[in-house]
Amino acid sequence: MVRTAVVLSLLFSTAPAFAALPVGATAPDFSTQGALAGKPFSFTLKQALKKGPVVLYFYPKAFTQGCTIEAHEFAEATPEFNKLGATVIGMSGDDVDTLKKFSTEECRNKFAVATATPDVIKSYDVTLPVMSSRSNRTSYVIAPNGKIVFAYSAMSPEGHVSGTLDAVKKWKAKK
């Protein structure tokens, strides 16, 4: 019991980790299933990038404390992201039925969430060390040319929304 508590405390500590894909790297393209406002849809990164930058944030599991906090913060900031032409999409190893519910209850119908398949988790190198079917908490901003312009990894939800929003603003200012 104590050992499990120690492992979990280390796993969900607030210490930042290094993002797997560095700024300047090309974001791997992928297609997956997701949900927005409780409705399922197909998502393709390449298609989303045609509209503008994409804020792609990985989170471990829907309806857990940190992931719910992060979803609420992204929901509150979504109008500002939208004004800047950015698309926000959350990614987790959850199934589409779970994501449909999460997209309405916690994302407040503001932004989409999608299934991060094991291949997507691996290609973005965001595997949660103790659960290979889950991702860690990493946020990226991907410019329309497919290049990563911001990357941040930390198990705490703090800093993900503010960091990605600042990065989108900086990208927009350089445009």
N, C-alpha and C positions, 0 to 999 in steps of 0.2 A: 504494500500500500504506500509506504513512504517512498519507495523507489519510483512508483508510478507518478506520484506527486512531484518528485524532483524532475523527472523527464518532462512532464507537462509544463512545469514552471520554466524550464530551459527552452522548451519549444515555443512558448508564447510570451517569452520575455520581451521587453520593449527595446532591447538593444538592436540597432540597425544592422543589417547584413548587406553584403554587396549584391547589387543587381547582376543577374547572370549575363544579360546582353548589354554591352556597353553603348554609350552614346556614339552615334555614327554608324553603328551596325545596321544591316538591312533586316527589318522585321520579317520573320518567316510568314508567308501567306498561308491562310487556312480557311476552311469552310466548316461550319458547325450549325447546330440547332440551338435556338434560344427562345426567349420570351420577352415581350414588352407589353405592359399593362394586362398581363394574364393571357396574352395571345401568342401562340407559337409562331416562329418564323425562321427562315434560313439566313445565316449571316456569313458573309465572305469579306475578309479584311480588304482585299483588293477593291471590291465594290465600294466599301465604306470610305476608303481613302480618296475616291473620286470626288467626294463631297467636301473634303477638308481633313484636318488632322483628326486622329483617333486617340482617345484616352482609353487604353486597354489596361484594366486593372484586374489582377488575379487575387482571389481570396480563397481561404481554405474550405469553408463550408457554410452554406446558407443557414440562417436562423441561429448561428452561434453569436455570442455577445459582441466580439470584435467586428465580425462581418456585418452584423446588424447596425452597429454604430457607423461603420464605414459607408454602408448603403444609404443611411439617413443623411450623412454629410454630402455624399455625391448627389443625392436627390435635391437637397437644398441648393447646391451649386450648379445644377444642370442648366437652369436658365442662363446663367453667366457663360457657361461653356457654349451653349447654343448661340448666344450673341456673337461669340468669337468664331463660329462656324465649325466647332469641334463636336464630334460624336463621342459619347461616353458609353462604354460597354464593360460590364463586369464579367469575369470568367471564373468558373469553379468546376470541380469534378462532379457536381450535382446533376441529376437527371432533369429532363425538361419539365416533368410534372412538378417537381420541387421548385424549379425556377419560375414556373408560371405563378405559383403562389407567392414566392419571394418578390417577384417583379411588381406585384400589386401591394402586398403588405409592407415590405421594407424599402423597396425602391420607389414606392408611392407613384407608380405609373409614369415616372419621369425619364427613366433610361432603361436600356435593355440589359439583360444578363444572358449568358450563353454557356453551354457545356464546353468545358476545357477537356478534350479527350486526352488520354495518356500521351498520344503523339504531340499534341499541342503543348502540353505541360513540359514534355521532354525538349521540344524544339525551342521553347523559350527558357529552358533550363531553370524552371521554377518549382521543381519537385520538392515537396515537403519531405524532409529526411526520414521521418518515421512512418510516413504513409505515402507510398509512391503513386497512388491514385489521386492524391490531393496536391494542390499547389500551395506554395507559401504565399505571403502577401507582398506582391511586387506590382508597382504601377509604372506604366510606360506612356510616353506621348510619342506618337508616330506621325511624322510629317507626311503630306500627300505623296511625296516621292518614295515612301517606304522606309525612310531612315529614322532611326530612333533619335529623338532630340532630348529626351529626359528619361531617366530610369531611377527608381527608388525602391529599395527593399527594406522592410521592417515589419515584424509581426504585429506591432501596435498599429492601429488604424490612424493614429496621429501622423500628420505630415503628408499623407497621400493626396488628399484633395487640394490642400494649399500648394503643394509642390507641383502637381500636374496643372493646376490653374495658372500658376506663375509661368510655367514652361510654355503653355499655350499662348499666353499674353506676349512673352518674349519672342516666340516664333512669329506671331502675327505682326509684331512691331518691325521685325526684320524683313518681312515679306514685301 
